[in-house]
Protein backbone atom coordinates (compact mmCIF):
# COMPACT_ATOMS: atom_id res chain seq x y z
CA UNK A 1 0.00 0.00 0.00
CA UNK A 2 1.35 3.43 -0.92
CA UNK A 3 2.16 5.74 1.93
CA UNK A 4 -0.01 8.85 1.51
CA UNK A 5 1.84 12.09 1.00
CA UNK A 6 1.27 14.88 3.48
CA UNK A 7 0.79 18.58 2.82
CA UNK A 8 1.00 21.48 5.22
CA UNK A 9 -2.04 23.63 5.89
CA UNK A 10 -1.55 26.90 7.71
CA UNK A 11 -4.37 28.25 9.89
CA UNK A 12 -4.01 32.01 10.20
CA UNK A 13 -4.92 33.42 13.61
CA UNK A 14 -5.23 36.88 15.08
CA UNK A 15 -5.46 38.12 18.67
CA UNK A 16 -8.32 40.41 19.67
CA UNK A 17 -10.12 41.68 22.77
CA UNK A 18 -13.37 39.86 23.47
CA UNK A 19 -16.50 41.48 24.94
CA UNK A 20 -15.12 41.05 28.48
CA UNK A 21 -11.80 42.69 27.62
CA UNK A 22 -9.86 39.40 27.61
CA UNK A 23 -7.34 38.64 24.93
CA UNK A 24 -8.58 35.86 22.67
CA UNK A 25 -7.50 34.28 19.41
CA UNK A 26 -9.61 33.66 16.36
CA UNK A 27 -9.02 31.82 13.11
CA UNK A 28 -9.07 34.29 10.26
CA UNK A 29 -8.10 32.10 7.32
CA UNK A 30 -6.36 29.04 6.01
CA UNK A 31 -3.78 28.62 3.27
CA UNK A 32 -1.49 26.00 1.81
CA UNK A 33 1.20 28.62 1.16
CA UNK A 34 3.96 29.15 3.72
CA UNK A 35 4.66 32.51 2.06
CA UNK A 36 1.10 33.69 2.70
CA UNK A 37 1.29 32.48 6.30
CA UNK A 38 4.57 34.33 6.86
CA UNK A 39 3.15 37.48 5.22
CA UNK A 40 0.12 37.30 7.56
CA UNK A 41 2.45 36.97 10.57
CA UNK A 42 4.56 39.93 9.44
CA UNK A 43 1.50 42.23 9.22
CA UNK A 44 1.42 42.69 13.00
CA UNK A 45 2.40 41.22 16.36
CA UNK A 46 -1.20 40.08 16.88
CA UNK A 47 -0.99 37.73 13.89
CA UNK A 48 0.27 34.16 13.96
CA UNK A 49 -0.32 30.86 12.22
CA UNK A 50 -0.45 27.19 13.16
CA UNK A 51 0.78 24.41 10.91
CA UNK A 52 -1.15 21.19 10.41
CA UNK A 53 -0.24 18.26 8.25
CA UNK A 54 -3.05 16.82 6.21
CA UNK A 55 -3.19 13.83 3.93
CA UNK A 56 -2.95 14.88 0.29
CA UNK A 57 -6.01 12.79 -0.58
CA UNK A 58 -8.13 14.17 2.29
CA UNK A 59 -11.17 14.48 0.03
CA UNK A 60 -11.15 10.73 -0.58
CA UNK A 61 -10.87 10.09 3.16
CA UNK A 62 -13.72 12.51 3.86
CA UNK A 63 -15.93 10.74 1.33
CA UNK A 64 -15.08 7.38 2.90
CA UNK A 65 -15.92 8.74 6.35
CA UNK A 66 -19.30 10.01 5.09
CA UNK A 67 -19.99 6.59 3.58
CA UNK A 68 -19.17 4.88 6.90
CA UNK A 69 -21.57 7.20 8.74
CA UNK A 70 -24.30 6.52 6.17
CA UNK A 71 -23.84 2.74 6.46
CA UNK A 72 -23.94 2.92 10.27
CA UNK A 73 -27.09 5.00 10.14
CA UNK A 74 -28.68 2.51 7.74
CA UNK A 75 -27.73 -0.40 10.04
CA UNK A 76 -29.33 1.40 12.98
CA UNK A 77 -32.53 1.87 10.97
CA UNK A 78 -32.60 -1.83 10.05
CA UNK A 79 -32.11 -2.81 13.71
CA UNK A 80 -35.00 -0.57 14.72
CA UNK A 81 -37.23 -2.07 12.04
CA UNK A 82 -36.30 -5.59 13.19
CA UNK A 83 -37.03 -4.71 16.81
CA UNK A 84 -40.39 -3.20 15.82
CA UNK A 85 -41.27 -6.31 13.83
CA UNK A 86 -40.37 -8.58 16.77
CA UNK A 87 -42.40 -6.40 19.13
CA UNK A 88 -45.46 -6.57 16.87
CA UNK A 89 -45.21 -10.38 16.69
CA UNK A 90 -45.26 -10.74 20.46
C-alpha positions, 0 to 999 in steps of 0.5 A, spaced: 500 500 500 502 506 498 504 511 503 499 517 503 503 524 501 502 529 506 501 537 505 501 542 510 495 547 511 496 553 515 491 556 519 491 564 520 490 566 527 489 573 530 489 576 537 483 580 539 479 583 545 473 579 546 467 582 549 469 582 556 476 585 555 480 578 555 485 577 549 482 571 545 484 568 538 480 567 532 481 563 526 481 568 520 483 564 514 487 558 512 492 557 506 497 552 503 502 557 502 507 558 507 509 565 504 502 567 505 502 564 512 509 568 513 506 574 510 500 574 515 504 573 521 509 579 518 503 584 518 502 585 525 504 582 532 497 580 533 498 575 527 500 568 527 499 561 524 499 554 526 501 548 521 497 542 520 499 536 516 493 533 512 493 527 507 494 529 500 487 525 498 483 528 504 477 528 500 477 521 498 478 520 506 472 525 507 468 521 502 469 514 505 468 517 512 461 520 510 460 513 507 461 509 513 456 514 517 451 513 512 452 505 512 452 505 520 445 510 520 442 505 515 444 499 520 441 502 525 434 503 521 434 496 520 435 494 527 429 498 529 425 495 524 427 488 526 425 490 533 419 493 531 417 487 527 419 482 533 415 487 538 409 486 533 409 479 533 409 478 540 
